[in-house]
C-alpha cells in the first residue's frame, strides 16, 4: 500500500508547480513507482543549509519507510551541525538519467542509533542493507526527512 504522504505531496507539488516545472516534470512517476525506486536505490544526495545560508551537499546511504527518508549523521559532521541550526533540506535520488526523485522537506534528528534499534528507521536500514549502524555500536544519529515537495522524472526508454 502506497504511503498517503507520498501520494498527497506528489499531487500537491505538481498542482502548485510553475508552468515550466510542469513541462519539465511531465513524465512523472506514479506514487507506487516512487516508493519502489526509493526502496531500490542505495545512495542519495542530502543538501543542508550552512550558517551563511549557502547549500552543503553530502552523499550517503538512506532508507525509506512510509513516506519518509532516513539518513545517518555523525555528530562532528557539517551535515549534523547544519541540521541542528536549520531543518530545511533537499534530497536527490538519481538513476543516471532514467529516473529521478527530487524532494524538499524538513529534517528531524531522532537520536543516536544505539538508542533506536527498534525504530522503523532501524528496520528499514536492516531490510535494505542488512545493516544498521546501531547494531555496530555506532555513535551516528538517525535523521528523518519528511517531504513537503516532490518532483519526479522517468525517461520513456
C-alpha positions as CSV (number, residue, x, y, z in Angstrom):
1,X,0.0,0.0,0.0
2,X,1.4,3.4,-1.0
3,X,2.1,6.0,1.7
4,X,-0.6,8.6,1.7
5,X,2.1,11.2,2.5
6,X,4.0,10.4,-0.8
7,X,0.8,10.4,-2.8
8,X,-0.5,13.6,-1.3
9,X,2.8,15.5,-1.6
10,X,3.3,14.4,-5.2
11,X,-0.1,15.6,-6.3
12,X,0.1,18.9,-4.4
13,X,3.6,19.6,-5.8
14,X,2.5,19.2,-9.4
15,X,-0.7,21.2,-8.8
16,X,1.2,24.1,-7.4
17,X,4.1,24.0,-9.9
18,X,5.0,26.7,-12.2
19,X,4.3,26.1,-16.0
20,X,8.0,25.4,-16.7
21,X,8.2,22.8,-13.9
22,X,5.0,21.2,-15.1
23,X,6.6,20.8,-18.5
24,X,10.0,19.6,-17.3
25,X,8.5,17.1,-14.9
26,X,5.6,16.0,-17.2
27,X,6.9,12.4,-17.2
28,X,6.3,12.0,-13.5
29,X,6.4,8.7,-11.6
30,X,3.3,7.3,-10.0
31,X,3.4,7.1,-6.2
32,X,3.9,3.3,-6.4
33,X,6.9,3.9,-8.7
34,X,8.4,6.5,-6.4
35,X,8.2,4.1,-3.4
36,X,9.7,1.2,-5.4
37,X,12.5,3.5,-6.7
38,X,13.3,4.8,-3.2
39,X,13.5,1.2,-1.9
40,X,15.8,0.1,-4.7
41,X,18.3,2.9,-4.8
42,X,21.2,2.9,-2.3
43,X,22.5,6.5,-2.3
44,X,21.1,10.0,-2.2
45,X,22.4,13.5,-2.0
46,X,21.2,15.3,1.1
47,X,21.5,19.1,0.9
48,X,21.5,21.1,4.1
49,X,21.8,24.8,4.8
50,X,25.1,26.2,6.1
51,X,25.1,29.1,8.7
52,X,25.8,31.6,5.8
53,X,22.7,30.3,4.0
54,X,24.6,28.5,1.3
55,X,24.0,24.8,0.4
56,X,26.0,21.9,1.7
57,X,25.6,18.7,-0.3
58,X,26.6,15.3,1.0
59,X,26.2,11.8,-0.5
60,X,25.1,8.9,1.7
61,X,23.1,5.8,2.1
62,X,19.4,6.2,3.1
63,X,16.4,4.2,3.7
64,X,12.7,4.7,3.1
65,X,9.7,3.9,5.1
66,X,6.1,5.1,4.9
67,X,6.7,8.4,3.1
68,X,9.9,9.4,5.0
69,X,13.6,9.1,4.3
70,X,16.2,8.2,6.9
71,X,19.9,9.1,6.9
72,X,22.8,8.7,9.3
73,X,24.6,11.8,10.6
74,X,27.8,11.9,12.7
75,X,27.8,14.4,15.5
76,X,31.0,16.0,14.3
77,X,29.9,16.4,10.6
78,X,28.9,19.6,8.8
79,X,25.6,17.8,7.9
80,X,24.8,17.4,11.6
81,X,25.8,20.9,12.6
82,X,23.7,22.3,9.7
83,X,20.6,20.3,10.7
84,X,20.8,21.4,14.3
85,X,20.6,25.1,13.0
86,X,18.2,24.7,10.1
87,X,15.9,21.7,9.4
88,X,15.2,22.6,5.8
89,X,16.7,20.1,3.3
90,X,16.6,18.9,-0.3
91,X,17.3,15.4,-1.4
92,X,18.0,14.0,-4.8
93,X,18.0,10.3,-5.8
94,X,19.0,9.6,-9.3
95,X,19.3,6.5,-11.5
96,X,21.5,8.2,-14.1
97,X,19.0,10.0,-16.4
98,X,16.4,7.2,-16.4
99,X,14.7,8.1,-13.1
100,X,14.9,11.0,-10.6
101,X,13.3,11.9,-7.4
102,X,13.9,15.4,-6.1
103,X,12.3,16.4,-2.8
104,X,12.4,19.2,-0.3
105,X,11.3,18.8,3.3
106,X,12.1,19.1,6.9
107,X,14.6,17.0,8.8
108,X,14.5,15.9,12.4
109,X,17.4,14.4,14.3
110,X,15.8,11.4,16.0
111,X,18.6,10.3,18.2
112,X,21.7,8.1,18.5
113,X,21.5,4.8,16.5
114,X,22.2,2.7,19.5
115,X,19.0,4.1,21.2
116,X,16.9,3.5,18.1
117,X,17.5,-0.2,17.4
118,X,13.7,-1.0,17.4
119,X,12.7,2.1,15.5
120,X,11.2,1.9,11.9
121,X,14.4,3.6,10.6
122,X,16.5,0.7,12.0
123,X,14.2,-1.9,10.5
124,X,14.2,-0.1,7.1
125,X,18.0,0.1,7.1
126,X,18.3,-3.6,8.0
127,X,15.9,-4.6,5.3
128,X,17.7,-2.5,2.6
129,X,21.3,-3.1,3.6
130,X,21.2,-5.9,6.2
131,X,22.9,-3.4,8.4
132,X,22.0,-0.8,10.9
133,X,24.7,1.5,12.5
134,X,23.2,1.0,15.9
135,X,23.9,-2.7,15.7
136,X,27.6,-1.9,15.3
137,X,27.6,0.4,18.3
138,X,28.0,3.4,16.0
139,X,27.6,6.9,17.5
140,X,25.8,8.1,14.4
141,X,22.5,9.8,14.7
142,X,19.4,9.0,12.7
143,X,17.8,11.8,10.7
144,X,14.2,11.6,9.5
145,X,13.2,13.6,6.4
146,X,9.5,14.4,5.9
147,X,8.9,15.7,2.3
148,X,6.7,18.7,1.6
149,X,7.6,18.9,-2.1
150,X,8.4,16.1,-4.6
151,X,9.3,16.2,-8.3
152,X,9.9,13.0,-10.2
153,X,11.0,12.2,-13.7
154,X,11.3,8.9,-15.7
155,X,12.6,8.5,-19.2
156,X,10.5,6.9,-21.8
157,X,13.1,4.4,-22.8
